[in-house]
């Protein structure tokens, strides 16, 4: 069987992660496309790829390609994914998959019509200890889940000179911090617990109202790109606080920030139940905190003691740390297995999950605009509307 042939659209930080993950799973990466042909050629040389594509659309529709990895700014995700699906390709599309739930639903419908897989990199699902936490909830070891809480904190946009395409609402969409990283937290909370957020209220803050660095600065570097460039008015949020209720009568809250000094990528989730609690910290992914009335413990990632569904994602022995790229590699492995016709692995995030995330983001935007609660749709209906509720 020949290796899958891959095109990666987007040559920034996340595009490089996709290339590494594809290679780790034995795929043939044909080439990369960037914002210009010149940048594509430079990226191909740096990544050791045989060629670059003249444009993103050329990469998405090349007849040689089996799977297209869409790693562009958010406003291009739907257009490129629909073009790839129409050309018979499978797609891995970065999140947020679209800048609204209505646009995300177009992707869901197109994937169903084409009979192709659209997968979304909610890769924190692929930490072995996240899977173990999910098994604890499913097995009833926590009892009745009644509280979900945590945060996702970064600092890479702390200063007025820190900037990136994501701060532009025309490129990234009307939500930035919540759509970018809050989506990860909500997906993880729902994945671990099986609960679904059904209503919420929210507050958004733009703590840096003007930015004046270099728009092409690399993401997540934590270093100011300088003082050059015009000062732009920022219309997307740097931080958000969301309170919510779930379909199983739990309550919760989350703090999302891209301006928390010293926090690089701190995704923390705690689930509290009637018998026990469990907490996962993405910056400390080798241990899982489990709390009971009698004691608390730190469970180490050890394939010999993890739940079977978790042990599958422990790629190296205990004591040999795994991290973000390992999660990404495992995610891409499951996608490629499904593309080849194997049974779809449990927990593989698809276009439906991308739509679900977009509905939560839309609800956060709506809730932040006026007081009261906003309902979050549970079914894929194609409607982008959210319902206001009385307090």
C-alpha positions as CSV (number, residue, x, y, z in Angstrom):
1,X,0.0,0.0,0.0
2,X,1.4,3.4,-1.0
3,X,1.8,6.1,1.6
4,X,-0.9,8.8,1.8
5,X,0.1,11.9,-0.2
6,X,-0.3,15.1,1.8
7,X,-0.5,18.9,1.0
8,X,-0.1,21.4,3.8
9,X,-1.7,24.8,3.3
10,X,0.0,27.3,5.6
11,X,3.6,27.5,6.6
12,X,3.5,29.1,10.0
13,X,4.0,27.6,13.4
14,X,1.0,25.2,13.1
15,X,1.8,24.2,9.5
16,X,5.2,23.0,10.7
17,X,3.5,20.9,13.4
18,X,1.3,19.3,10.8
19,X,4.3,18.5,8.5
20,X,6.1,16.8,11.4
21,X,2.9,14.8,12.4
22,X,2.4,13.7,8.8
23,X,5.9,12.5,8.4
24,X,5.8,10.7,11.8
25,X,2.9,8.7,10.4
26,X,4.7,7.6,7.2
27,X,2.8,10.0,4.9
28,X,4.5,11.5,1.8
29,X,4.3,15.3,2.2
30,X,4.3,16.5,-1.4
31,X,4.6,20.2,-0.6
32,X,3.4,23.3,1.2
33,X,1.6,26.4,0.2
34,X,2.1,29.8,1.8
35,X,0.7,33.3,1.5
36,X,2.8,34.0,-1.5
37,X,4.7,31.7,-4.0
38,X,8.0,33.1,-2.7
39,X,7.2,32.3,1.0
40,X,6.0,28.9,-0.1
41,X,9.3,28.1,-1.8
42,X,11.3,29.3,1.3
43,X,9.1,27.2,3.6
44,X,9.5,24.1,1.4
45,X,13.3,24.5,1.5
46,X,13.3,24.9,5.3
47,X,11.1,21.9,5.8
48,X,13.0,19.7,3.3
49,X,9.9,19.3,1.1
50,X,10.2,18.5,-2.6
51,X,8.1,21.4,-3.8
52,X,5.8,24.3,-3.0
53,X,2.4,24.9,-4.5
54,X,1.8,28.2,-6.3
55,X,-1.3,28.9,-4.2
56,X,-3.4,27.5,-1.4
57,X,-6.1,26.6,-3.9
58,X,-3.6,24.7,-6.0
59,X,-2.6,22.7,-3.0
60,X,-6.2,22.0,-2.0
61,X,-7.2,20.7,-5.4
62,X,-4.0,19.0,-6.7
63,X,-5.0,15.6,-8.2
64,X,-2.1,13.8,-6.6
65,X,-3.1,14.7,-3.0
66,X,-5.1,12.4,-0.7
67,X,-5.4,14.6,2.4
68,X,-5.2,18.4,2.6
69,X,-4.1,20.0,5.9
70,X,-5.6,23.5,6.1
71,X,-3.5,25.7,8.4
72,X,-4.3,29.1,7.1
73,X,-5.8,32.2,8.8
74,X,-9.4,31.4,9.9
75,X,-11.3,33.3,7.2
76,X,-9.9,30.9,4.6
77,X,-10.8,27.6,6.3
78,X,-14.2,27.1,4.8
79,X,-13.4,28.1,1.2
80,X,-10.3,25.8,1.1
81,X,-12.0,22.9,2.8
82,X,-15.0,23.0,0.5
83,X,-12.7,23.1,-2.5
84,X,-10.7,20.1,-1.3
85,X,-13.9,18.1,-0.6
86,X,-15.2,18.9,-4.0
87,X,-11.9,17.6,-5.5
88,X,-12.4,14.4,-3.6
89,X,-9.9,15.0,-0.8
90,X,-10.0,14.3,2.9
91,X,-9.2,17.3,5.1
92,X,-7.6,18.2,8.4
93,X,-8.8,21.7,9.1
94,X,-7.4,23.8,11.9
95,X,-9.7,25.3,14.5
96,X,-11.7,27.4,14.6
97,X,-13.0,25.7,11.5
98,X,-15.0,28.8,10.6
99,X,-15.7,32.3,11.9
100,X,-19.4,31.5,12.6
101,X,-21.6,28.4,13.3
102,X,-23.4,28.9,10.0
103,X,-20.2,28.8,8.1
104,X,-19.1,25.7,10.1
105,X,-22.3,24.0,9.2
106,X,-21.5,24.4,5.5
107,X,-18.4,22.3,6.2
108,X,-20.3,19.6,8.0
109,X,-22.8,19.3,5.1
110,X,-20.2,19.3,2.5
111,X,-18.2,16.5,4.2
112,X,-21.4,14.4,4.5
113,X,-22.2,14.9,0.8
114,X,-18.7,14.1,-0.3
115,X,-18.3,11.1,1.9
116,X,-15.0,12.4,3.1
117,X,-13.4,12.9,6.5
118,X,-13.0,16.4,7.8
119,X,-11.0,16.2,11.1
120,X,-10.3,19.1,13.5
121,X,-7.1,19.2,15.7
122,X,-8.6,19.3,19.2
123,X,-5.4,17.5,20.0
124,X,-5.5,17.8,23.8
125,X,-8.0,14.9,23.7
126,X,-4.9,12.8,22.8
127,X,-3.0,13.2,26.0
128,X,-3.1,9.7,27.6
129,X,-4.1,11.2,31.0
130,X,-7.0,13.1,29.5
131,X,-8.3,9.8,28.2
132,X,-7.8,8.3,31.7
133,X,-9.7,11.1,33.2
134,X,-12.5,10.5,30.7
135,X,-12.6,6.8,31.7
136,X,-12.8,7.7,35.4
137,X,-15.9,9.9,34.7
138,X,-17.5,7.2,32.4
139,X,-16.9,4.5,34.9
140,X,-18.7,6.5,37.7
141,X,-15.6,6.8,39.9
142,X,-16.2,10.5,40.3
143,X,-19.9,10.0,41.1
144,X,-22.3,12.6,39.9
145,X,-20.4,15.4,38.1
146,X,-21.6,18.7,39.4
147,X,-18.8,21.2,38.7
148,X,-16.4,21.9,35.8
149,X,-13.9,24.7,36.1
150,X,-10.5,25.9,35.0
151,X,-8.6,28.2,32.7
152,X,-6.5,28.5,29.5
153,X,-3.9,31.1,29.9
154,X,-1.1,32.4,27.7
155,X,1.0,35.6,27.6
156,X,2.2,36.0,24.0
157,X,-0.1,39.0,23.3
158,X,0.6,40.8,26.6
159,X,2.3,43.9,25.2
160,X,1.1,46.6,22.8
161,X,3.9,45.7,20.4
162,X,2.9,42.0,20.3
163,X,0.7,41.3,17.3
164,X,-0.2,38.7,14.7
165,X,-2.8,38.1,12.0
166,X,-5.1,36.6,14.8
167,X,-5.8,40.1,16.2
168,X,-7.4,41.2,12.9
169,X,-11.1,40.4,13.1
170,X,-11.2,40.3,9.2
171,X,-8.7,37.4,9.2
172,X,-9.3,35.6,12.5
173,X,-13.0,36.3,13.0
174,X,-15.0,38.3,15.6
175,X,-13.6,36.3,18.5
176,X,-9.9,35.8,19.1
177,X,-8.9,34.5,22.6
178,X,-12.1,32.4,23.1
179,X,-12.3,31.1,19.5
180,X,-8.5,30.3,19.5
181,X,-7.9,28.7,22.9
182,X,-11.3,28.8,24.8
183,X,-12.5,26.5,22.1
184,X,-9.9,23.9,23.2
185,X,-10.9,24.2,26.8
186,X,-14.7,23.8,26.1
187,X,-14.0,20.8,23.8
188,X,-11.9,19.2,26.4
189,X,-14.4,19.7,29.2
190,X,-17.2,18.2,27.1
191,X,-15.0,15.4,25.9
192,X,-13.9,14.4,29.4
193,X,-17.3,14.6,31.0
194,X,-19.8,13.8,28.2
195,X,-21.7,16.9,29.3
196,X,-22.8,19.6,26.9
197,X,-22.9,23.3,27.7
198,X,-26.5,24.4,27.2
199,X,-26.5,27.9,28.4
200,X,-23.9,30.5,29.4
201,X,-23.1,34.1,30.2
202,X,-19.9,35.8,29.3
203,X,-17.7,38.9,29.7
204,X,-15.0,39.8,27.1
205,X,-12.2,42.3,27.5
206,X,-9.8,43.9,25.1
207,X,-7.0,44.8,27.5
208,X,-4.7,46.1,24.7
209,X,-6.9,48.4,22.5
210,X,-4.2,49.3,20.1
211,X,-1.3,47.2,18.8
212,X,1.7,48.4,16.7
213,X,4.2,45.6,16.1
214,X,4.9,43.6,13.0
215,X,1.7,41.9,11.6
216,X,3.8,39.0,10.3
217,X,5.2,38.1,13.7
218,X,5.3,34.4,14.6
219,X,2.6,33.1,16.8
220,X,3.2,31.9,20.4
221,X,6.8,33.1,20.6
222,X,6.4,35.2,23.8
223,X,8.7,37.8,22.3
224,X,7.7,41.3,21.2
225,X,8.2,41.6,17.5
226,X,9.2,45.3,17.7
227,X,7.7,48.7,17.4
228,X,7.4,49.0,13.6
229,X,4.1,49.3,11.8
230,X,1.0,51.4,12.2
231,X,-1.0,51.2,15.5
232,X,-4.2,49.3,14.7
233,X,-7.5,49.4,16.7
234,X,-8.2,46.0,18.1
235,X,-11.8,44.7,18.1
236,X,-11.2,41.1,19.3
237,X,-10.9,40.1,22.9
238,X,-7.7,39.4,24.8
239,X,-9.5,37.7,27.7
240,X,-12.9,36.3,28.5
241,X,-14.7,34.9,31.6
242,X,-17.6,32.4,31.0
243,X,-20.1,30.8,33.4
244,X,-22.2,28.0,32.1
245,X,-24.7,25.2,32.9
246,X,-24.7,21.7,31.2
247,X,-27.4,19.4,30.0
248,X,-26.7,17.1,33.1
249,X,-27.3,19.9,35.7
250,X,-23.6,20.7,36.3
251,X,-22.4,24.3,36.5
252,X,-19.0,25.6,35.6
253,X,-16.7,28.5,34.7
254,X,-13.6,29.2,32.7
255,X,-11.1,32.0,32.4
256,X,-9.5,32.5,29.0
257,X,-6.6,34.9,28.5
258,X,-3.8,35.6,26.0
259,X,-2.4,38.3,28.3
260,X,-1.5,36.5,31.5
261,X,2.2,37.2,32.2
262,X,4.3,34.1,32.6
263,X,1.6,31.7,31.4
264,X,2.8,30.1,28.2
265,X,0.1,27.5,27.5
266,X,-1.6,26.6,30.7
267,X,-4.8,24.7,30.0
268,X,-6.1,23.5,33.3
269,X,-9.4,21.6,33.7
270,X,-10.9,20.3,37.0
271,X,-14.0,18.1,37.2
272,X,-15.6,17.7,40.6
273,X,-18.0,15.0,41.4
274,X,-19.9,13.6,44.4
275,X,-17.2,11.0,45.2
276,X,-14.0,12.4,43.7
277,X,-12.4,15.1,41.6
278,X,-9.9,15.0,38.8
279,X,-7.7,17.7,37.4
280,X,-5.4,17.9,34.3
281,X,-2.8,20.6,33.6
282,X,-1.5,20.6,30.0
283,X,1.8,22.1,31.2
284,X,2.3,19.1,33.5
285,X,0.9,16.4,31.2
286,X,2.7,13.5,32.8
287,X,0.5,13.5,35.9
288,X,-3.2,13.6,36.7
289,X,-4.5,14.9,40.0
290,X,-7.2,12.8,41.7
291,X,-8.8,14.0,44.9
292,X,-10.9,12.1,47.4
293,X,-12.1,13.1,50.8
294,X,-9.5,10.8,52.4
295,X,-6.5,11.7,50.2
296,X,-5.3,13.2,47.0
297,X,-2.8,11.6,44.6
298,X,-0.8,12.4,41.5
299,X,-1.3,9.6,39.0
300,X,1.7,9.2,36.7
301,X,1.4,8.4,33.0
302,X,2.2,4.6,33.0
303,X,0.8,2.5,30.2
304,X,0.7,-0.5,32.6
305,X,-1.9,1.2,34.9
306,X,-3.9,3.4,32.5
307,X,-7.4,2.6,31.3
308,X,-7.2,0.7,28.0
309,X,-8.4,3.6,25.9
310,X,-5.8,5.8,27.5
311,X,-2.9,3.4,27.3
312,X,-3.3,3.3,23.5
313,X,-2.0,6.9,23.4
314,X,1.0,6.3,25.7
315,X,3.6,6.1,23.0
316,X,6.7,5.8,25.1
317,X,7.3,4.0,28.5
318,X,6.6,5.7,31.8
319,X,9.2,8.3,32.8
320,X,9.8,9.3,29.2
321,X,7.8,12.5,28.8
322,X,5.2,13.0,26.1
323,X,4.0,16.4,25.0
324,X,2.1,18.5,22.5
325,X,3.7,17.1,19.3
326,X,3.1,13.6,20.5
327,X,-0.6,14.4,20.8
328,X,-0.6,15.9,17.4
329,X,1.1,12.8,16.0
330,X,-1.5,10.5,17.6
331,X,-4.4,12.6,16.3
332,X,-3.0,12.5,12.7
333,X,-2.5,8.7,13.1
334,X,-6.1,8.2,13.9
335,X,-7.2,10.5,11.0
336,X,-5.0,8.6,8.5
337,X,-6.2,5.3,9.7
338,X,-9.8,6.4,9.1
339,X,-8.9,7.7,5.6
340,X,-7.4,4.3,4.8
341,X,-10.8,2.7,5.7
342,X,-10.1,1.5,9.2
343,X,-12.7,1.9,11.9
344,X,-12.9,5.5,13.1
345,X,-11.1,5.7,16.5
346,X,-13.1,6.7,19.5
347,X,-12.9,10.4,20.2
348,X,-11.7,11.5,16.7
349,X,-12.8,15.1,16.4
350,X,-14.5,15.8,13.1
351,X,-16.4,18.6,11.4
352,X,-19.3,18.0,13.8
353,X,-17.0,18.9,16.7
354,X,-15.8,22.0,14.8
355,X,-19.4,23.1,14.3
356,X,-20.1,22.4,18.0
357,X,-17.2,24.6,19.0
358,X,-18.4,27.4,16.7
359,X,-21.9,27.3,18.3
360,X,-20.3,27.8,21.7
361,X,-18.1,30.7,20.4
362,X,-21.2,32.3,18.8
363,X,-23.0,32.0,22.1
364,X,-20.1,33.7,24.0
365,X,-20.2,36.6,21.6
366,X,-24.0,36.9,22.0
367,X,-23.8,36.6,25.8
368,X,-21.1,39.2,26.1
369,X,-23.2,41.8,24.2
370,X,-26.1,42.0,26.7
371,X,-27.0,40.7,30.2
372,X,-28.7,37.4,30.8
373,X,-28.2,33.8,29.6
374,X,-27.7,32.6,26.1
375,X,-28.8,29.1,25.0
376,X,-26.3,27.0,23.1
377,X,-27.8,24.7,20.4
378,X,-27.1,21.0,20.9
379,X,-28.1,19.7,17.4
380,X,-26.4,20.3,14.1
381,X,-29.3,22.3,12.5
382,X,-27.4,24.7,10.2
383,X,-28.7,27.7,12.1
384,X,-26.2,30.2,13.5
385,X,-28.8,31.7,15.8
386,X,-28.6,31.7,19.6
387,X,-31.5,32.2,21.9
388,X,-31.6,34.8,24.6
389,X,-32.9,33.7,28.0
390,X,-34.2,35.7,30.9
391,X,-32.0,35.8,34.0
